[in-house]
Amino acid sequence: MDAAANRWIVYQRERFPILAHGPLIAAFSLSAVSYSALLRGQHSIAASGAFVAFVTAFLFFLQLRIADEFKDLEEDTRYRPYRPVPRGLVTLRELGWLGAGAACLQLGLALWLRPMLVAVLLAAWTYLALMSVEFFARDWLKARPVTYLWTHMLIMPLVDFYATACDWLAQGAALPAGLFWFLAVSFFNGVVIEIGRKLRAPHDEERGVETYSVLWGRRTGALAWLGAMAACAVCSLLAAREIDFVAPVAAMLALLLATATWVAWRYQMAPPAGYGKRFELVSGLWTLCMYLSIGVVPLLLRQQGWA
């Protein structure tokens, strides 16, 4: 393997691990297509729509990572010189070309599946571009962590809306009624993951890194994480009601919320180094189960005549 290929393998392992992100993105995109089909009274999805939704969503998350590399370069150089860009593993120019190539592929897939998808794609691209420049208000947003959080998490329902459009719009159908609650689930899932990955044990905090455990303290940070889960749970139940799948989702939510509460409670009692990984693990499990339970699983069950 040549050095050029090897450094990109190292980059993805450190900043965009495919084996970790792939299953979540697959659940994210497949659930969107499945939920849209269920709202339309369908018991199957088109393989072409599912494929475009997954590849496009995967590339969107890659572009989000690339955008972070650009906007965080100054802080990374100062406080996190071990990251790939500051240490010279890859350059911003190379990442820019990678992001542009991803956009070309997204555009090609949209045109192939249904040209009208390009309008939805442009909307998501526009919001991503605004995020990349911090909405031209970087200092103002940095001083308001909650506003910073929700403005950046709005990209999640936008990407998910595109994924749903790979079903309903690609099939020439109208926008399904009830889709709002699914998009709200996407928003709060994003908040759960974002807060969860920035809660750390005191031993793991880094100088210059604004984690929520630093900004808000361990107790408030953990409560915010649980609050985002509670809001996501409510939206999930409302989304499940639209497809008559409330009971299974409620049972899953009860188990996951109990697990999350236990993790948050233990966090208050002198957590050991590395404890923050538990928040990331539970956040990932929460998101994976949430998407599967309100999209993929009910579709599969109805295909078999079990629901």
Beta strands, then each sheet from edge to edge (+ up, - down):
end
